[in-house]
Amino acid sequence: MNIAIVRAFIALRQIALYHKDLAEKLDQLKTEIYDRLNLHDTQLNAIYEAIENLLDDQAVKKSWEERNRIGYKK
């Protein structure tokens, strides 16, 4: 790792130790972001499932149209 990156993280840790209110706000933001991500994950899963259902329905419909006909053929 670059020494500047390590120093930046050390400085952030020291700021967090000295400023408790800032640390509390960061924790609140972190929990809010996790809540939003969980909500978005569930919404995306619902969208993916709906798309998969539509694709499955189209595959069934296509297979029905391509079946071998019985009886009178034109």
C-alpha positions as a printed Julia matrix, in Angstrom:
74×3 Matrix{Float64}:
   0.0     0.0     0.0
   1.02    3.51   -0.55
   2.25    5.19    2.62
   0.02    8.21    1.91
  -3.07    5.99    1.93
  -2.07    4.45    5.24
  -1.46    7.89    6.71
  -4.86    9.07    5.48
  -6.59    6.15    7.21
  -4.66    6.81   10.41
  -5.71   10.47   10.28
  -9.34    9.44    9.77
  -9.15    7.09   12.74
  -7.7     9.86   14.94
 -10.42   12.28   13.82
 -13.07    9.69   14.63
 -11.58    9.15   18.09
 -11.47   12.85   18.89
 -14.87   13.7    17.46
 -17.41   11.31   18.92
 -20.37   13.15   17.37
 -18.82   12.68   13.94
 -18.41    8.97   14.63
 -22.08    8.71   15.65
 -23.17   10.46   12.46
 -21.01    8.11   10.41
 -22.61    5.13   12.12
 -26.07    6.52   11.37
 -25.12    7.02    7.73
 -23.73    3.5     7.56
 -26.91    1.94    8.91
 -29.03    4.1     6.59
 -26.98    3.01    3.59
 -27.27   -0.64    4.58
 -31.03   -0.27    4.94
 -31.29    1.32    1.51
 -29.09   -1.36   -0.03
 -31.24   -4.1     1.46
 -34.36   -2.41    0.11
 -32.78   -2.06   -3.33
 -31.64   -5.68   -3.28
 -35.16   -6.9    -2.59
 -36.57   -4.64   -5.3
 -33.98   -5.84   -7.83
 -34.68   -9.47   -6.94
 -38.38   -8.88   -7.56
 -37.6    -7.31  -10.93
 -35.32  -10.2   -11.93
 -37.94  -12.75  -10.94
 -40.61  -10.92  -12.95
 -38.33  -10.86  -16.01
 -37.56  -14.55  -15.63
 -41.29  -15.33  -15.38
 -41.97  -13.34  -18.55
 -39.17  -15.14  -20.38
 -40.49  -18.52  -19.23
 -44.0   -17.62  -20.41
 -42.63  -16.61  -23.8
 -40.7   -19.88  -24.09
 -43.85  -21.9   -23.34
 -45.84  -19.88  -25.87
 -43.14  -20.33  -28.5
 -43.0   -24.09  -27.93
 -46.82  -24.24  -28.27
 -46.65  -22.49  -31.65
 -43.89  -24.83  -32.91
 -45.65  -28.08  -31.95
 -46.4   -30.8   -34.51
 -49.9   -30.35  -35.85
 -52.31  -33.26  -35.91
 -55.09  -33.54  -38.48
 -55.8   -31.32  -41.44
 -52.77  -29.39  -42.73
 -52.87  -26.64  -45.3
